[in-house]
Amino acid sequence: MNDKEIIKELKSVMTGDLEKDTEFLDSIIEKFEGSKEDKDTLYAIGLLISEAVPFAEKEKLVQSFEKEVPRISEELDKIANSIGNGDYDIALSLAEKLIEEGEGYINDGTFKENSKMVFFSFEESMQEVLYRSLHRKERREIYAVPFPYATIYFMYGSVLWNLEEFEEAQTAFEKARKWNPVSASITLQYAETLSINGNISKKKCLKLFNEVFKYTFEPKELAYVYRTLGKFFSENELWKEAYICYNTSLKYDDNSGNAYNELEFIQDESGITENDISFGDEMKFTNNYGISLKPNQKIIKLAVDCGEEAYAEEDFEMAKYFLDIAYNLSPKAEIKNLLDEIEKELNSWLKLNKYRTNLWVVTCRLFDI
């Protein structure tokens, strides 16, 4: 039997009572869990639970799960430390345990997407806002889960990368990108892995690199994007393009020894220096590759809009979060003035301990959710 047939059979004996049906499905899960032959059955049950459990019930499940966040954060720190120390076998084992735990939440229907809901694992609020902005036609409810799927799969892929298991690393990065499609780090690593495995053309790789500018908002991460592009052009001996990218990266992170070293390498290989790059060269670069050398104005405007909306709602902490993003990309006086006002309000509210976080109000108003 395939999953559709299994679903049909299970529905025929379900009563419509949420509590009884959930107990029934849980008993089936216990019976078949761990059996390779019954993956279709487990998948079907997970799909049924996901569709049957009302959103309010899902919220309760998520809230009850949140107590696990400190433990999981500690596990992620252990993985990061193991990677840093070169203990890849330990990191791999720790990551696999977290992946198994995460897959369990999908199989039992807690975080399984369906026709009404889609789940993501964003690292921070601006990523969620950007995703909503870029996917306004999405009719399903977008829900950010507390389980860090994207981070775990990214770390898992990084371990496999270091072990030179590039095919497996590619699969891990694909899963990380599915959970967080607006992470520059994940997308760039995924593109580079595709390239190593020979699974992407240079043209498509460049297109994927270019896509990242739609959702990169941290200056240091933006610098990383330009350095990655610089590496791409350098490997293809497009020295002037490489120089422009590495030089631009320094506008966002002037403390990168990697960028300075690469600029020196390009100069040694080609003789190109900063004096050889004109404004016309930069314009030609943008026209040829569609890559802007300036911050994304849509991101800045979105951050300002969110910040002002949060400010109007007297959610000063969230207002500061968004406006800090805008100001770091575009240090304009009007943004600084509003940030100064927010700082005064925050200090006052901190004393009274009355400030609150309300991202949902912001996104609902912006995107008519």
N, C-alpha and C positions, 0 to 999 in steps of 0.2 A: 504493500500500500504506500502511495505517496502522501505527502503532508496534507494535501487538500482532501483526500479520501479519509485520512485519520481525523481531520478537523470535523468533517461531516458526521462521522461515526460518534465522536465525542459529544458533539452538540446534541445528538439525538437522545443522549441520556442525561444532559444537563437540565437543571430545574429552573434556572433564571434567578435563583437566590444566590447573591454574590458570595455569602459566607460558605454555604454548602458547596457551591460549584468550585470555589477556591480550594476548599479542603479536599474535594474529589480530585482536582488536578494535581494538588500537592502529593496526594497518595500515589498517583500515577508516576510522578517525577521520582519519588522515593523507590518505586518498584523498578524503574528502568535506568536510573542514573548510573553512569559508568559503563553501560552496555553499548559497545560500538555498533551493534546490530540495530539499535533502536534510536539512532540519532534523529530520524524523521519524526518519530513519536515525540521526542523531547522538544524538537523544533516546533511541532504543531501545538503542543501544550503551551509553550512560551508565547506563541502568537495569539492563542486563545486568551491567555491571561492578560496580555498587553491590550487586546481589544476590549476585553470584558471589564477590567478594573477601571472605574471612573477616575477622572483627573484628580479629584480631591483625595481619593485613596492613594493614588501615586504620590501625591505631595506628602502624605503621611509616611509612606515608605521611604521617600527621600529624606524627610526630616529625621526619621529614626536612624537612617544610615549615617547622617552627618556626625554622629558621635564617634564614628570610625575614622574621621578625617585626620586627627592628630597621629594615630597609629600609622596610617598610610603615608603621611608626610615624613614620619621617621624612617619608614622603609625606603622611601624615595631618596632620602639623605644618605642612607647606607649604600644604595646603588650608586649614587653620584660619587661618594667617597671611594667605593671599590673601583669604579672606572678611573678615577683620578690616580689611584694607586697602582693601576694596571692589573688588579685582581679580577680579570674578566670572567673567570669561571664562577666566582662568588656573585658578581653582579648579574650574570646570566641566570643563576639559580634563583636569586631574589626577585628578579623581574618576571621570571616564569611563574612564580607563585602568585604575584599580584595579577598577572594576566589571567591565570586560572580563576582567581577570585572575581575579577571583573566579568569574565565570560559567564560566571554563575549568575550574576545579576541580569544578564541578557537572557539566558536560558529560562530563568524563572519569570520573565516578563517584566521585571522592574524597569529596565531601560531598553526595551525592545521597541523600535519604531514601528509605526503602523500607518494606516490611511489618515489618521487624525493627528498624530504626534511624531515629531522627529527630534532625536536627542543629539546633543553635542557636548564636547568637553573642552570649553574655552578656558584659557589660562587667566583671563581678566575681562572686566566689563566692556572695555572698548572693543575687544574682539567680537563680542556678542552684538554690540551696536553696529559695527561694520558689517557683520554677516547679514543682519537684518536689512541694512541699507542696500547691500549688493544683491539681496534676494527678496525683493519686495513682493514678487509674484508667488512666493511660497505660501500656500494656503494652509498647510499643516501647522499646528502649534509647535513653535520652536522652544525647546526646553534645555537649559544648561544643567547637566548632571553634576553632582558633587564628586563622583568618582573620576580621578584624573587619567582617563583612558589614553588621551593623546600623549601626555607626558610619559606614561609608562611605556607605550609602544615606541615612542621616540628614543627613550633610554635603551630599550631592548634592541632597537635597530642600531643604535650607536655601539653597543657592545658587540653585536654581530659584525658591524663594520670593522671594528678594531681587530676582530678575529678573522677578518678577510672573508667572511661568509656573506658575500655581496648579494646573492640572490635572495637569501633569507632576510637580509637587511632591507632589501627593496620591499618585500612583503610587509615587514614591520612598519616601514615609513608610510606605505600605502594606507595601512590601518590607522596610523597616527593622523594622517591627513584627512581620512574619512571623519574622524572624531573632531578634528579641528582644522577645517579647510582655510582658515585665515591666519595661520602661523607662518611667518616668513622663514623661521629656522627649519621647520618641518618641510616646507615646500622646497627650499633650496637643497636640503640634504637629500630629499627624494629625487630631485632633478639630477643631482650629481651622481647618485647611485644608479639611476636609469642610464646615465651616460657611460659609467664604468662597465655596466652590464651590456652595453651596446643595444639598449632597448629604446633609444630615442635619437632622432636626427638632431643635427646642430641647430637647425631652424626651429624645431619644436622645443628644444632645450632653451633656446634664447627666449622663445615665447613664454615659456613657463617662468623663467627668471623675471621677465617683464611684468607678468601678472602680479608678482609679489608687491609691486609698488602701490597696488590698489588697497593694501591693508597693512602696510608697514608704517608705524607711527612713533616708534622709539628711535631717537637719533642714533644711538649706538647700533641698533639693529639695521637702520637704514645704511649706516656705514658698512656693515657686514654685507648687505646686498650689493653695494657698489664694489666691494672687494671681490665678491664672488663673480661678478660680471667682469671685473678686471682680470681675474684668473682665466675666465673663459676666453676672453680676447687675446690674452697673452699666450695661451696654449695654441691658439690659432694664428699666432704671429701677426696679429693686428695691433701693432705697437701703439699707434696714436690713440686708438679706441681704449686700449688697456690703460694708457697713461691718464686719459681723461677720467676713467672710472676710479682708479686708485687716488688720483688727486682730489676728485669730488668727495671721496669717502672721508678725507681728512677734514672736510667742513663739518662733519657730524661726529667725528671722533679723531681728534688730532693727537691722540696718545697711542696710536696703533703702530707698533714697530714693524708689523707685517707690511703695512702700506708703504712705509718709508723704504723698507728693504726691496719691495717689488718695484718701486719707482726707480731706485738705484739700478736694479737689474735691467729694467727696460732701457734706461739711459746707456748702460754698458752694451746692450745688445743692438740698439738701434740709433743711439746718438741723440734721441729725442729728450729735450728738457722742457721745463715749464714755459720758457720763452718761445718755444716752437708751437705752442697751443694757443690759437687765437679764438676770439669770440665766434668768428665764422666757423671754425672747426667744431666748436661745441654745438652750434646751431645745426651744422651738417650731421653731426652725430645723432642729435635728437630726431631730426627728420628721417635719417636712414633707418634707425632702429626703434623709433617710437619711445625712447627712454628719456624721460625728463631728468634734468640735473638739478631740479628744484623740488622742494617738498610738495606733496600732493595737496592741492588747494581744497579738494573735496573733503579730505580727511580733516584738515584744519577747520573748515566751516562746520563739519559735522560735530567735531569736538567742542567748538564754540557754542553751537546751537544746544548741544546737550548740557554744557556747563551753564548757559544762561537759563535753560529750562529748569535745571536743578536748583539754581539760585532763586528763581521765582517761586519754587516750591519750598524754599528755605531749607533745602537739603545741602548745606554748605560743604560738607565733607565730599559728597559726590561732585558738586560743582567745582571744587578745587581739583579733584582728580581729572576731570575732563579739560578744564582750562589750563592745567599744567601741561597736558599733552599738546594743546594748541600752542601754548607759549614756547615750549621747547622746540617746536618746529618753526614757529614764526613769532619771534619776540617783539610784538608790537605793544606800544604804550597803552592802548585801550584795554588789551588783555591783562597787562600788568596792573593797571588801575583797578580792574574788577577783582583780580586775585588779591590785591591789598585789602579791598573791602571785605572780601570773603574771609581773609585771615583775621580781621577784626571781629567779624561775626562768629567765627569758629572759636576764638579765644573766649568770647562771651558765653557761647553755648557750652563750651567745655566746662566752664565754671559751674554752669547750671546743670550740666550732664543731661541735656535735652536734645542733642542733635541725633539725627537718624539717617539711615540709608534707604533710598527709594528709587533704585534703578528702574524698576518696572514701570513706575509712573512716567519716567522720562521716555522710555522706549515706546510705551503705549501712545503717548501724545505725539511723538515724532512720526510713528509709522502706522497710526490708526489701527492698532491691534485690538 
